[in-house]
Amino acid sequence: MSFSIRMQHWGLNTYLYGPKDDLKHRLLWREVYSPEEEGQLRTLIVEAQSRGLRFVYALSPGQDIVFSSSCDLTLLKRKLRQVSDLGCQAFAILFDDIDHSMCQADSEAFTSFAHAQVTVTNEIYRFLGEPPVFLFCPTEYCGSLCSPSVSKSPYLQTVGEDLLPNITVIWTGSKVISRKLSLESLAEVESVLQRPPLIWDNLHANDYDSRRLFLGPFKGREPQLKNHLRGLLLNPNCEFEANYIPLHTLGTNNHYRTSMQGVAVFGCQCIAVCPPDEECEYCPDRALSAALKDWMEELNQPLQAGKIYLSIYREGREWEKRKSYQSCQPIQQPPGTKPGAPAAGGRGQKAQVHGLCGGKGLLSESQVRLLVGLHYLPHEHGPSAQKLLQDLTWLKTNCQLVSTNSKKAAPQKVDEWRGRASRFLSLCEDIAQLHCSVVGGNNRAVLYDLYPYVWDLRNTALVAKAFICWLGKDRSNILLYYHWTLHWFDLPCCTRMSDQLGVESEPWAFKGGVSGEVQMLLPVGSSSELFTHPPPLFPTTRLYNIRPYHSKDKVELYRMVRQLHLRTQGGPESSAAHPDVIGDRCLGPCLALCPEYSFILEDELGVCGCVLGILDVRSFAKRCQASWIPAMRDKYPPKMNGTHPNTQDQGEYPDSLLYHFPSQLRLDALPELVDISISRTLLTALLTALKANGSQGVFCEVQPTDRQRLEFLTKLGFLEILRGEARSREGVVLGRLL
């Protein structure tokens, strides 16, 4: 269903065009549209009119307009006349989010900033023939922006007194994003403006936080407000498909079926006028249930391509047709999820493409409710998000009940903790499964719009799951297996939305939404890199797991480095009598002496990468001399073509290097793993562990011919410290402060 059909179906009938990605809407407002752009805009206007929708064109000249300039005024008229000639009959002039200061010429021509805006707006309104719908957005467009207050603002008083009475003024409420709209506050605004305002409602706008999405119902607006409004605009999520429930619930709210009503979509602000209708009591929960029922039908239907999202559909179909491993890169499986057992045999092409979105699954109603509950409203979490945060907070606060040092805890309290932990882990698994279901769903437009959000929340939920497993002493599924010197109970408290309920604050104070609040509850300190994993270009359910090293992994790791050596060196390095020599030389000391800083990356086929760390190179070198090197002398003949593990010597690094970079790392991955985001996350796990245990810097050694790895590490903040000519080795030493 295209957007215009949806609007018509839900009784919304006016569309306001004002996208910020149209440079000629704001930044280049003086420039007229090219013939090609004219054609596109005319098509949009005709489409709206064919559906019985009023098309409103908005222009934002406030950033650099000189109000007293006859040239700027002429250009403004020319631009709006061009749009008028395309068939548009309704307009909006927006002066939001601009500097209050005026240039010298304007200061001499006008008594105030408001006077300048009102004068130009009135002239444009008359120039266009006083159209029946003409909107004006003031610079003080909400209560928090008014100085000193709404009722005493000189700016609003000037607007109310001098703006022509048939021009409608836009207002967002007490805040830019208002949790509630009260009758008292609107009556105050109406009195100052000398006309009822039109509400530009940012309840579902998410352009201020890339990790937040708002799928909850239209709510928090009293029915009695309609008598004090000229209309209501609902500014939407940036993602088209994310607006189904907001628009559906607004359209079923009979209390706002007055002369004007508003919606917005796809970065374009728009309003919708609804015909008068029979009033009935509006219940957000009932409206949500009705919207969910209708949305379920669309979610589980194959995408019907329409003009408004044809390009997205085509992009999705193109990548789904690709079959090569290189074209469809896998995505990282966050920590805490155990992949399937390694498949027998090699890494064949059939196994490599396993996990790509097939578009054959169905989302259940419980999953859709979970999705909405986790991405509800700016000032309010849904039931599932509340449960997630409440349980995580309680489990963390009461973890002493299951501590090995606690022997006085009552058995029923221990059982309560473990029971609640079990339910929490189950919810985390449900979130992970929700991601898989969205990826495998039929509607590919929904997949592309919602994927970054379900991806982000799944990553966060699985890290939280790993943390609770660790608290319960189940160390088999945990990423953060290193020594936890970040005593989480000593961390300063972070302000969370749950602490601020009932307090009128702008929602961008709660960065990251549910994911951000979960992150605040986890003992990661300033290591926010654990949560900054951008989604892959091609969505897939292929699983990757990052976990601590176990002794049983040694065989696979040695096999992997042998394979890597054969590919890079072009031939075997040792005889069959000594198959472990490469592994002992490259990995053996770290695995034997500091396994707590070793992390494994595996997929459905087994180990495909690893990162090894040394916390203190100086002490590590002494331990090697004392135990590892003697053991290797006993294991191997004295001469093996220069490849004897005895050559492992950490003492070559100068003190000047180790003073600033006391730690060292080694990163290995199979060539099939070409998605660098996975390697980045693997490396981040080690860097977090080293920093948590007191390291101030880490270095690694890379061959100068390995340009791909040099570029990869440079992008992660590593800088060249030493080259081979300054040392006995030929590699380049890269370092990064932690």
Secondary structure, 3 states (H helix, E strand, C coil): CCHHHHHHHCCCCEEEECCCCCCCCCCCCCCCCCHHHHHHHHHHHHHHHHCCCEEEEEECCCCCCCCCCHHHHHHHHHHHHHHHHCCCCEEEEECCCCCCCCCHHHHHHCCCHHHHHHHHHHHHHHHCCCCCEEEEECCCCCHHHCCCCCCCCHHHHHHHHHCCCCCEEEECCCCCCCCCECHHHHHHHHHHHCCCCEEEECCCCCCCCCCCCCCCCCCCECHHHHHHCCEEEECCCCCHHHHHHHHHHHHCCHHHCCCCEEEEECCEEEEECCCCCCCCCCCHHHHHHHHHHHHHHHHCCCCCCCHHHHHHHHHHHHHHHCCCCCCCCCCCCCCCCCCCCCCCCCCCHHHHCCCECCCCECCCHHHHHHHHHHCCECCECCHHHHHHHHHHHHHHHCHHHHCCCCCCCCHHHHHHHHHHHHHHHHHHHHHHHHHHHHHCECCHHHHHHHHHHHHHHHHHHHHHHHHHHHHCCCHHHCCCCCCCCCCHHHCCCCCCHHHCCCCCCCHHHCCCHHHHHHHHHCCCCCCHHHHCCCCCCCCECCCCEEEECCHHHHHHHHHHHHHHHHHHHCCCCCCCCCCCHHHHHHCHHHHHHCHHHEEEEEECCEEEEEEEEECCHHHHHHHHHHHHHHHHHHHCCCCCCCCCHHHCCHHHCCHHHHHHCCEEEEEEECCCCCCHHHHHHHHHHHHHHHHHCCCCEEEEEECCCCHHHHHHHHHCCCEEEECHHHCCCCCEEEEEEC
